[in-house]
Amino acid sequence: MKDLIEIKKCKVSKVGLQFDENLKYDDWKQIGKQLELMHRSCGFWIADWWHFGVRKYGEAKAMVAQLEIDYGTFRNYLWVGDAFKLSCRHDNLSFSAHFEAAQAGEKRFEMLERAEKENLSSRELRIIVRNYKHSLLPKPKIPEGKFDVIYCDPPWKYEFCSDLKDEIENKYPTMELERIQQLKIPSADNCVLFMWATAPKLEEAILVINSWGFNYRTCAVWDKEWIGMGYWFRGQHELLLVATKGNPKVPEQENRYSSMIKERRTEHSKKPQIVYEMIEKMFPNSNYLELFARNKRERWISHGNEI
């Protein structure tokens, strides 16, 4: 940090920098490196400043009142400074990476090592830490019994698109394909399965269907009336797959719906409410189970981490 004692060859104010028009290119680059390091490190510096004041003078709160720093931000600086003492910090990682790793508790040092070894961004590290913390939570037990109608929206894990992966995993923890396949599903001998799948996850959804002992039959399409992301097509739809186990009865003629569901997308991953009503009318007086549910519904057994 010796290069950061002062920023040479430019004038610094609270609202900007002023440069001499004769500034050489190499000097300009060096100033940029200094500014980048200051940006990455100021959280540590403020935390160390505060802790030194408390240790040396016993009281530093009066000084804090003079700092134009949001209290929540300042508190985060101190928290990370406590979590990683000076000798434990990684020079190649930003303060934000240390902040994400600190949330892993006893695993924070391991997370920091992994972030540097794998060259993870702060966003990628945030997802890893979040999934680790989720793994520590007690898992709701899949209900016992036999259900003749099962409805699910599996938490598919995306590997190919970082933006989509961040959007999803910042909302809820995902599961590897193998873990979903290994779930023991309490299906009756004659059972109907309704499973949501995005277009890129269609093949994996079929694998899960087969692993659970079902056979794919048909699907409906949800037109979200909203255009999302995508490498080939920008996704505007999701698929509601239908699979069966054994020999369940098909819906009565008057209870068969159009394969096109049109309803504008609202919250992330929230599916059309009308699907519950469709299933209940197609298969009345059934034992209904929803897996990976986020809300409870009357007459249904709901299973999920958010229930």
C-alpha positions in Angstrom: 0.0 0.0 0.0 3.0 2.3 0.0 2.0 3.7 -3.4 -1.2 5.0 -1.9 0.4 7.4 0.6 -0.6 10.1 -1.9 -1.9 10.4 -5.4 0.8 12.3 -7.2 0.6 14.4 -10.3 -3.1 15.3 -9.9 -5.2 17.5 -7.5 -7.8 15.7 -5.5 -11.1 17.3 -4.2 -14.3 15.8 -2.7 -16.0 16.0 -6.1 -13.2 15.2 -8.6 -9.7 15.1 -9.9 -7.8 17.8 -11.8 -4.9 16.9 -14.1 -2.0 18.8 -15.6 -2.4 18.7 -19.4 1.2 17.7 -19.7 0.6 14.5 -17.7 2.4 11.5 -19.2 0.5 8.4 -20.2 2.4 6.1 -17.7 1.6 8.5 -14.9 -2.1 8.6 -15.9 -2.2 4.7 -15.8 -0.5 4.6 -12.4 -3.1 7.0 -11.0 -5.9 4.7 -12.3 -4.3 1.7 -10.6 -4.1 3.7 -7.3 -7.8 4.8 -7.6 -8.9 1.2 -8.3 -7.1 -0.1 -5.3 -8.5 2.7 -3.1 -12.0 1.8 -4.3 -11.5 -1.9 -3.5 -9.8 -1.2 -0.1 -11.5 1.8 1.5 -13.9 -0.4 3.5 -10.9 -2.2 5.2 -9.2 1.1 5.9 -12.2 2.7 7.6 -12.7 -0.5 9.7 -9.0 -0.5 10.7 -9.2 3.2 11.5 -12.2 2.7 13.8 -10.7 -0.4 15.6 -7.4 1.5 16.2 -9.3 4.4 17.7 -11.3 2.2 20.0 -8.2 0.3 21.1 -6.0 3.3 21.5 -8.4 6.0 22.8 -11.3 3.9 24.1 -13.9 6.0 22.3 -14.2 6.9 18.6 -17.9 7.5 18.2 -17.4 11.3 18.1 -15.3 10.9 15.1 -17.8 8.7 13.3 -20.4 11.4 13.5 -18.2 13.5 11.3 -18.0 10.9 8.6 -20.4 11.2 5.7 -21.0 7.5 5.5 -24.3 5.7 5.7 -24.6 3.9 9.0 -25.5 0.5 7.4 -22.4 0.8 5.1 -20.2 1.8 8.0 -21.5 -1.2 10.1 -20.7 -3.5 7.2 -17.1 -2.2 7.1 -16.6 -2.9 10.8 -18.2 -6.4 10.5 -15.9 -7.4 7.6 -12.9 -5.9 9.4 -13.7 -8.0 12.4 -14.3 -11.2 10.3 -11.0 -10.9 8.5 -8.0 -9.5 10.5 -5.3 -7.8 8.5 -3.1 -11.0 8.2 -6.1 -13.0 6.9 -7.1 -10.7 4.0 -6.4 -11.5 0.4 -4.7 -8.7 -1.6 -6.1 -10.1 -4.9 -9.7 -9.9 -3.7 -12.0 -6.9 -3.3 -13.7 -5.8 -0.1 -17.0 -6.9 -1.6 -15.6 -10.5 -2.0 -14.6 -10.4 1.7 -18.0 -9.2 2.6 -19.7 -12.1 0.7 -17.3 -14.7 2.3 -17.8 -13.3 5.8 -21.4 -14.4 5.6 -20.3 -18.0 5.6 -19.4 -17.8 9.2 -16.8 -20.5 10.2 -16.4 -21.3 6.5 -15.4 -17.8 5.6 -11.7 -18.4 5.2 -12.4 -21.5 3.0 -14.8 -19.4 0.9 -12.1 -16.7 0.5 -9.5 -19.3 -0.6 -12.0 -20.7 -3.1 -12.8 -17.2 -4.5 -9.1 -16.5 -5.2 -8.3 -20.0 -6.5 -11.3 -20.0 -8.9 -11.2 -16.3 -9.7 -14.8 -15.9 -8.7 -16.6 -12.6 -9.0 -18.4 -11.2 -5.9 -21.7 -12.2 -7.4 -20.6 -15.8 -8.0 -19.2 -16.0 -4.5 -22.5 -14.7 -3.1 -24.4 -17.5 -4.8 -22.0 -20.2 -3.5 -22.2 -18.8 0.1 -26.0 -18.6 -0.1 -26.3 -22.2 -1.3 -23.9 -23.3 1.5 -26.0 -21.5 4.1 -29.1 -23.0 2.6 -27.5 -26.5 2.9 -27.3 -26.0 6.7 -31.0 -25.4 7.1 -33.3 -28.3 8.0 -34.9 -29.8 4.9 -38.6 -30.3 5.0 -39.5 -33.9 4.8 -41.4 -35.1 1.8 -44.9 -35.9 2.9 -45.8 -39.6 3.5 -48.7 -41.3 1.8 -49.8 -41.7 -1.8 -50.9 -38.9 -4.0 -52.6 -39.4 -7.3 -52.0 -35.8 -8.6 -48.5 -34.2 -8.2 -47.7 -30.6 -9.3 -44.1 -29.3 -9.2 -41.8 -26.5 -10.3 -38.3 -27.9 -9.8 -35.5 -25.4 -8.9 -33.4 -26.1 -12.0 -29.8 -25.1 -11.9 -28.5 -23.1 -14.9 -24.9 -23.4 -16.0 -24.7 -21.6 -19.3 -25.9 -18.1 -18.7 -24.4 -16.1 -15.8 -27.1 -13.4 -16.0 -29.9 -15.9 -15.8 -28.1 -17.9 -13.1 -27.7 -14.8 -11.0 -31.3 -13.8 -11.4 -32.5 -17.2 -10.3 -30.1 -18.0 -7.5 -30.6 -14.6 -6.0 -34.2 -15.5 -5.6 -34.0 -19.1 -4.3 -31.5 -22.0 -4.0 -31.3 -24.3 -7.0 -30.6 -28.0 -7.1 -28.4 -30.2 -9.2 -30.2 -32.5 -11.7 -28.9 -35.6 -9.9 -30.4 -34.4 -6.6 -33.8 -33.8 -8.2 -33.7 -37.2 -9.8 -33.0 -39.0 -6.6 -36.0 -37.6 -4.7 -38.4 -40.3 -3.5 -41.8 -39.2 -4.8 -44.9 -40.4 -2.9 -46.9 -41.2 -6.0 -49.9 -43.5 -6.1 -49.9 -46.6 -8.4 -52.0 -44.5 -10.8 -50.7 -40.9 -10.8 -50.6 -37.8 -12.9 -47.6 -35.5 -12.7 -47.6 -31.8 -13.8 -44.1 -30.4 -14.1 -42.9 -26.9 -15.1 -39.8 -26.7 -17.3 -38.3 -23.8 -19.3 -37.3 -24.5 -22.9 -33.6 -25.0 -22.1 -34.5 -27.5 -19.4 -36.8 -29.7 -21.4 -34.4 -32.6 -21.8 -33.5 -32.6 -18.1 -37.2 -32.5 -17.2 -37.8 -35.6 -19.2 -34.9 -37.3 -17.4 -36.5 -36.4 -14.0 -39.9 -37.6 -15.1 -38.4 -41.0 -16.1 -36.3 -41.2 -12.9 -39.5 -40.7 -10.8 -41.1 -43.6 -12.6 -43.4 -41.6 -14.9 -43.8 -41.5 -18.7 -44.2 -38.2 -20.6 -47.5 -37.7 -22.3 -48.1 -34.1 -23.5 -47.6 -30.5 -22.5 -49.2 -27.1 -22.3 -47.5 -23.7 -23.1 -47.7 -20.7 -20.9 -47.4 -17.5 -22.9 -46.0 -15.0 -20.4 -46.8 -12.0 -22.6 -43.4 -10.8 -21.6 -40.1 -11.3 -23.4 -37.1 -12.5 -21.4 -33.5 -13.5 -22.2 -32.1 -16.2 -24.4 -29.2 -17.0 -26.7 -31.4 -18.4 -29.6 -34.9 -17.1 -28.9 -35.7 -14.6 -26.2 -37.9 -16.7 -24.0 -41.6 -15.8 -23.7 -43.0 -19.1 -22.7 -42.6 -22.0 -20.2 -43.8 -25.6 -20.6 -46.2 -27.4 -18.3 -45.3 -31.1 -18.9 -47.8 -33.9 -18.2 -46.7 -37.4 -17.3 -48.4 -40.4 -15.9 -47.6 -43.5 -13.8 -49.7 -46.6 -14.0 -53.1 -46.0 -15.7 -54.9 -42.9 -14.4 -58.1 -41.8 -16.0 -57.9 -39.0 -18.5 -60.0 -35.8 -17.7 -63.6 -35.8 -18.8 -64.2 -34.1 -22.2 -65.8 -31.0 -20.7 -62.8 -30.6 -18.3 -60.1 -30.5 -21.0 -58.5 -27.1 -21.4 -56.7 -25.4 -24.2 -52.9 -26.2 -24.4 -52.2 -22.5 -24.4 -52.3 -20.5 -21.2 -52.0 -16.8 -21.6 -51.3 -14.7 -18.6 -48.7 -12.0 -18.1 -45.7 -12.8 -15.9 -45.6 -11.1 -12.6 -43.1 -12.1 -9.8 -40.0 -14.1 -10.7 -40.9 -17.8 -11.2 -44.5 -17.3 -10.0 -46.7 -19.5 -12.1 -50.3 -18.7 -13.2 -52.8 -19.2 -10.4 -55.3 -20.7 -12.8 -53.3 -23.9 -13.2 -54.4 -25.0 -9.7 -58.0 -24.5 -10.8 -57.4 -26.4 -14.1 -55.8 -29.4 -12.3 -58.6 -29.5 -9.7 -61.3 -29.5 -12.4 -59.4 -32.0 -14.6 -59.0 -34.4 -11.6 -61.6 -33.7 -9.0 -61.7 -35.3 -5.6 -58.0 -36.3 -5.8 -55.1 -36.3 -3.3 -53.1 -33.3 -4.4 -49.4 -32.7 -3.6 -47.3 -29.7 -4.7 -43.6 -30.1 -4.5 -41.2 -27.1 -4.2 -44.2 -25.0 -3.2 -44.0 -21.4 -2.0 -47.5 -21.0 -0.8 -50.1 -23.2 0.8 -53.4 -23.9 -1.0 -56.6 -25.4 0.5 -57.1 -29.1 -0.3 -53.4 -29.5 -1.2 -50.5 -30.8 0.7 -47.7 -28.3 0.1 -44.0 -29.2 0.4 -41.2 -26.6 0.1 -38.5 -24.7 1.8 -40.5 -21.5 1.9 -43.7 -23.0 3.4 
